[in-house]
Amino acid sequence: MGRPIKKKFFGNLNTGSGSTSADNGIGGEGVASVVLNATGNYTTRPTFVFTAPQIKGGVTATGTITSEASTAAPDGTLLNGVNYVVGDLVTFAGVTGTVGRVATVGSGQGEIQTIDFVGTGTNRGSFTTLPTNKTGLAVTVTGNVYGGGGSTGTGQTVAITFRAKDVVITEAGSGYSAAPTSTPTQSVTFTSVALTSTQQDAISFTSYLTTGSNAVTGGDIIKQESSRRYLVRNSEGTGQCKLVAAGTLAAGQMSIIATDHGGATYYVTKLTARKANLVNRTNTSTALVSIPTGGTSASGWTLGAATGTVVTIASV
């Protein structure tokens, strides 16, 4: 079958996630970080669950949302407060490490009308659990954003709400060939989920096991049986599959896609350590690898960047 592929291109040599060895031998990656989009405005801490990894045997990533103060407003007992001035820096009973700024006060007795967190020069706190009582919180003046010790304001109570500050990954997981998705509660959304880059890159493929129910993208090559046949593992189990040049797979088949540096893509029909046999998959007018009509052509391949007629094979 020609020189076989080096085993380093098979994901099953990986050692799994950092917190468990039960997934040793699973390819793919774990979750490195999450970027927040909408941060919400809530009094109940949001939760979320990552979708399971694409590679069978992988560990599902987990994470938690850290909160910070979002808004604070008088809780309905507006006239209880007296002698506050605009710029007062204030803290809230039971909400540790969070400082607000008095934005507007009443013209009569100096009661607080609005509080914000803009221009305070301090933070909004950081909470892994939210205070039990988030209404009727006593306000304490700690200073004034414009200098000085602040007013003699007293008697004000407020209600406070929170928003998402960041996401802490508590289990990176393993076996992801694509970033997982998640739908947090409390109107919080994620812009993106980034995967780690610590695992050995492995060949990406789509396979349809004879014991499976459909074609599955993502998995591990466990063993190269021949240049066209592999023992693979996907989310539906383990079995032997043959490389074919087809977008729609039948049971017992698999496909590997190669891309040249011009962006044209090809089906790989045979793979050895140095060469990949290719069949045109996209517009042949843009293909950089010369392939006869209805035939195949051998080309060098890499998991890195394609150059010249050396094609890149997608990796996980």
C-alpha positions as CSV (number, residue, x, y, z in Angstrom):
1,M,0.0,0.0,0.0
2,G,3.0,2.3,-0.1
3,R,4.6,3.8,3.0
4,P,1.9,4.0,5.7
5,I,0.9,7.3,7.3
6,K,2.8,8.2,10.5
7,K,0.8,7.4,13.6
8,K,1.2,11.0,14.8
9,F,-1.6,12.0,12.4
10,F,-4.0,9.8,14.2
11,G,-5.8,11.5,17.1
12,N,-6.0,8.4,19.3
13,L,-2.4,9.0,20.4
14,N,-3.6,12.0,22.5
15,T,-3.6,11.9,26.3
16,G,-7.1,13.3,26.9
17,S,-8.3,16.2,29.0
18,G,-6.5,17.6,32.0
19,S,-8.9,16.3,34.6
20,T,-9.5,12.8,33.5
21,S,-7.5,9.9,31.9
22,A,-10.7,8.1,30.9
23,D,-10.5,9.8,27.5
24,N,-6.8,9.0,26.7
25,G,-6.5,8.0,23.1
26,I,-9.2,10.4,21.9
27,G,-8.4,13.0,19.2
28,G,-9.8,16.5,18.8
29,E,-9.4,19.4,21.3
30,G,-10.9,20.8,24.4
31,V,-12.5,24.2,25.1
32,A,-10.0,27.0,25.8
33,S,-12.2,30.1,26.2
34,V,-15.5,31.7,25.6
35,V,-16.2,35.3,24.4
36,L,-19.4,36.9,25.7
37,N,-21.8,38.7,23.4
38,A,-25.0,39.7,25.3
39,T,-24.3,39.9,29.0
40,G,-27.9,40.0,30.2
41,N,-29.4,41.8,33.2
42,Y,-30.6,39.5,35.9
43,T,-31.1,38.6,39.5
44,T,-30.8,34.8,39.0
45,R,-27.4,33.5,38.0
46,P,-27.4,32.2,34.4
47,T,-26.4,28.6,33.6
48,F,-25.3,26.8,30.4
49,V,-24.3,23.4,29.1
50,F,-21.9,22.7,26.3
51,T,-22.9,20.2,23.6
52,A,-21.1,16.9,23.7
53,P,-17.8,16.3,21.7
54,Q,-18.1,15.1,18.2
55,I,-15.6,12.2,18.8
56,K,-17.0,9.2,20.7
57,G,-15.3,8.8,24.1
58,G,-14.5,12.4,24.5
59,V,-15.4,14.4,27.7
60,T,-18.0,17.2,27.6
61,A,-16.6,20.6,28.5
62,T,-18.1,22.5,31.4
63,G,-18.0,26.1,32.6
64,T,-19.5,28.6,34.9
65,I,-20.5,32.3,34.5
66,T,-19.0,34.9,36.8
67,S,-21.3,37.9,37.4
68,E,-20.8,41.6,38.2
69,A,-23.2,44.4,39.2
70,S,-25.2,45.7,36.3
71,T,-27.6,48.3,37.6
72,A,-28.8,49.7,40.9
73,A,-31.9,51.8,41.4
74,P,-34.1,52.9,44.4
75,D,-36.3,50.1,45.5
76,G,-39.5,52.1,45.8
77,T,-38.7,53.8,49.1
78,L,-37.3,56.8,47.3
79,L,-38.1,59.4,50.0
80,N,-36.2,57.5,52.6
81,G,-32.9,58.9,51.4
82,V,-31.6,62.3,52.3
83,N,-28.6,64.6,51.8
84,Y,-26.9,62.7,48.9
85,V,-25.0,64.6,46.2
86,V,-24.2,63.7,42.6
87,G,-20.8,61.9,42.4
88,D,-21.2,60.1,45.7
89,L,-19.4,56.8,45.6
90,V,-21.5,54.2,47.3
91,T,-21.4,50.6,48.3
92,F,-24.4,48.2,48.8
93,A,-25.0,46.0,51.9
94,G,-24.4,42.4,51.0
95,V,-22.8,43.1,47.6
96,T,-19.1,42.8,48.3
97,G,-16.6,44.8,46.3
98,T,-19.0,46.7,44.1
99,V,-19.1,50.5,44.0
100,G,-21.6,52.7,42.3
101,R,-21.9,56.4,41.6
102,V,-24.9,58.6,42.4
103,A,-25.9,60.0,39.0
104,T,-28.9,62.1,40.0
105,V,-30.6,63.2,43.2
106,G,-33.9,64.9,44.1
107,S,-34.0,68.7,44.4
108,G,-35.9,68.5,47.7
109,Q,-34.2,66.4,50.3
110,G,-31.4,65.0,48.3
111,E,-32.7,61.5,47.8
112,I,-31.0,59.2,45.3
113,Q,-32.9,58.9,42.0
114,T,-30.4,57.0,39.8
115,I,-27.1,55.2,40.4
116,D,-24.7,54.0,37.7
117,F,-21.3,52.4,37.5
118,V,-19.8,54.8,34.9
119,G,-16.8,56.9,35.9
120,T,-16.5,55.4,39.4
121,G,-12.9,54.4,38.9
122,T,-13.8,51.1,40.7
123,N,-15.2,47.8,39.8
124,R,-18.6,46.1,39.7
125,G,-17.5,43.2,41.8
126,S,-17.1,39.5,40.8
127,F,-19.6,36.9,42.0
128,T,-19.7,33.2,41.6
129,T,-22.9,33.2,43.6
130,L,-25.3,36.1,43.9
131,P,-26.5,37.6,47.2
132,T,-29.7,36.1,48.5
133,N,-31.3,39.5,49.1
134,K,-30.9,41.8,46.0
135,T,-33.6,44.3,47.0
136,G,-33.8,46.7,49.9
137,L,-30.0,47.0,50.1
138,A,-28.7,49.8,52.3
139,V,-26.5,52.4,50.6
140,T,-23.3,53.6,52.3
141,V,-21.4,56.6,51.0
142,T,-17.6,55.9,50.8
143,G,-16.4,59.0,49.0
144,N,-17.0,61.3,46.0
145,V,-15.8,60.8,42.4
146,Y,-15.1,64.5,42.3
147,G,-12.9,64.4,45.4
148,G,-13.5,64.7,49.1
149,G,-15.1,62.4,51.5
150,G,-18.6,62.4,50.0
151,S,-21.9,63.6,51.4
152,T,-23.7,62.9,54.6
153,G,-26.3,61.0,52.6
154,T,-28.2,58.4,54.6
155,G,-31.3,56.2,54.6
156,Q,-31.4,55.1,50.9
157,T,-32.1,51.5,50.0
158,V,-31.8,50.1,46.5
159,A,-32.4,47.0,44.3
160,I,-29.5,45.7,42.3
161,T,-29.2,43.5,39.2
162,F,-26.3,41.7,37.7
163,R,-24.8,40.8,34.3
164,A,-22.3,38.2,33.0
165,K,-18.6,39.3,33.5
166,D,-16.8,36.3,32.1
167,V,-16.9,32.5,31.6
168,V,-14.6,30.2,33.6
169,I,-13.9,26.9,32.0
170,T,-14.0,24.3,34.8
171,E,-13.4,21.3,32.5
172,A,-11.8,21.8,29.0
173,G,-13.1,18.4,27.9
174,S,-11.7,16.5,24.9
175,G,-12.8,15.1,21.6
176,Y,-14.1,18.3,19.9
177,S,-13.4,18.5,16.2
178,A,-15.5,21.7,16.1
179,A,-16.4,24.2,18.8
180,P,-19.4,23.2,20.9
181,T,-22.5,25.3,21.2
182,S,-24.5,26.4,24.2
183,T,-27.6,28.4,25.0
184,P,-27.1,30.2,28.4
185,T,-30.1,31.4,30.4
186,Q,-31.0,34.9,31.5
187,S,-30.5,36.4,28.0
188,V,-26.7,35.8,28.0
189,T,-25.2,34.8,24.7
190,F,-21.7,33.8,23.5
191,T,-20.0,35.3,20.5
192,S,-17.5,32.4,20.1
193,V,-16.1,29.4,21.8
194,A,-12.4,28.8,21.1
195,L,-10.8,25.3,21.2
196,T,-7.4,24.5,22.7
197,S,-4.4,23.8,20.4
198,T,-2.5,21.5,22.7
199,Q,-3.5,18.2,21.2
200,Q,-1.7,16.4,18.4
201,D,-3.3,17.5,15.0
202,A,-5.1,14.6,13.4
203,I,-6.6,14.0,10.0
204,S,-10.3,15.1,9.7
205,F,-12.8,13.0,7.9
206,T,-16.4,12.0,7.6
207,S,-17.4,8.4,8.0
208,Y,-20.5,6.2,7.8
209,L,-20.1,3.0,9.8
210,T,-21.8,-0.2,8.8
211,T,-23.2,-0.3,12.3
212,G,-24.2,3.4,12.3
213,S,-27.3,5.2,11.2
214,N,-25.8,8.1,9.2
215,A,-22.6,9.8,8.1
216,V,-20.7,11.5,10.9
217,T,-18.2,14.3,10.6
218,G,-15.3,14.1,13.1
219,G,-13.7,11.1,14.7
220,D,-10.4,9.2,15.0
221,I,-8.4,7.0,12.7
222,I,-7.5,4.1,15.0
223,K,-5.5,2.2,12.4
224,Q,-4.6,2.3,8.7
225,E,-5.6,-1.0,7.3
226,S,-4.5,-0.1,3.7
227,S,-4.0,3.0,1.7
228,R,-7.7,3.2,1.1
229,R,-9.2,1.5,4.1
230,Y,-9.1,2.5,7.8
231,L,-10.4,1.4,11.2
232,V,-12.1,4.5,12.5
233,R,-14.1,5.7,15.5
234,N,-16.8,8.3,15.3
235,S,-19.7,9.3,17.6
236,E,-21.7,6.1,16.6
237,G,-18.9,3.6,17.3
238,T,-16.0,1.9,15.7
239,G,-15.7,0.1,12.3
240,Q,-13.8,-0.2,9.1
241,C,-14.4,2.3,6.2
242,K,-13.1,2.7,2.7
243,L,-12.1,6.0,1.2
244,V,-14.4,7.2,-1.6
245,A,-14.8,10.3,-3.7
246,A,-18.4,11.1,-2.8
247,G,-20.3,13.8,-1.0
248,T,-23.0,11.3,0.1
249,L,-21.6,8.3,1.9
250,A,-23.0,4.8,2.1
251,A,-22.4,2.5,5.0
252,G,-18.8,1.4,5.2
253,Q,-17.5,4.5,3.4
254,M,-15.5,7.6,4.5
255,S,-14.3,10.8,2.8
256,I,-11.3,13.0,3.4
257,I,-11.1,16.5,1.8
258,A,-8.0,18.2,0.6
259,T,-7.6,21.9,-0.3
260,D,-5.0,23.6,-2.5
261,H,-3.6,27.1,-1.8
262,G,-6.0,28.5,-4.3
263,G,-9.0,27.2,-2.4
264,A,-10.1,24.4,-4.7
265,T,-11.0,21.2,-2.9
266,Y,-10.5,17.5,-3.8
267,Y,-11.6,14.1,-2.5
268,V,-8.7,12.0,-1.3
269,T,-9.1,8.4,-2.7
270,K,-5.7,7.0,-1.5
271,L,-3.3,8.2,1.2
272,T,0.3,7.3,1.9
273,A,3.0,8.9,3.9
274,R,4.0,11.3,1.1
275,K,1.2,11.3,-1.5
276,A,-2.5,11.7,-1.7
277,N,-4.5,10.6,-4.8
278,L,-7.0,13.3,-5.6
279,V,-10.3,13.6,-7.5
280,N,-11.7,17.0,-8.3
281,R,-14.5,18.1,-6.0
282,T,-14.9,21.8,-6.9
283,N,-14.6,23.9,-10.1
284,T,-11.7,22.4,-12.1
285,S,-10.9,25.8,-13.7
286,T,-9.5,27.0,-10.4
287,A,-7.8,23.7,-9.4
288,L,-4.0,24.0,-9.1
289,V,-3.5,20.2,-9.2
290,S,-3.8,18.9,-12.8
291,I,-6.2,16.0,-12.8
292,P,-7.4,14.3,-16.0
293,T,-11.1,14.2,-16.7
294,G,-12.6,11.3,-14.8
295,G,-9.2,10.4,-13.3
296,T,-7.0,11.0,-10.3
297,S,-3.7,12.7,-9.7
298,A,-1.1,12.2,-6.9
299,S,0.0,15.2,-4.9
300,G,2.0,15.9,-1.8
301,W,0.0,16.7,1.3
302,T,0.3,18.3,4.7
303,L,-1.8,19.3,7.7
304,G,-0.2,22.7,7.6
305,A,-0.6,25.4,4.9
306,A,-0.9,24.3,1.3
307,T,1.8,25.5,-1.0
308,G,2.2,25.1,-4.8
309,T,0.6,21.7,-5.6
310,V,1.0,20.4,-2.1
311,V,-2.5,20.2,-0.7
312,T,-3.6,20.6,2.9
313,I,-5.8,18.0,4.6
314,A,-8.2,19.4,7.3
315,S,-7.2,18.5,10.8
316,V,-8.7,18.3,14.2
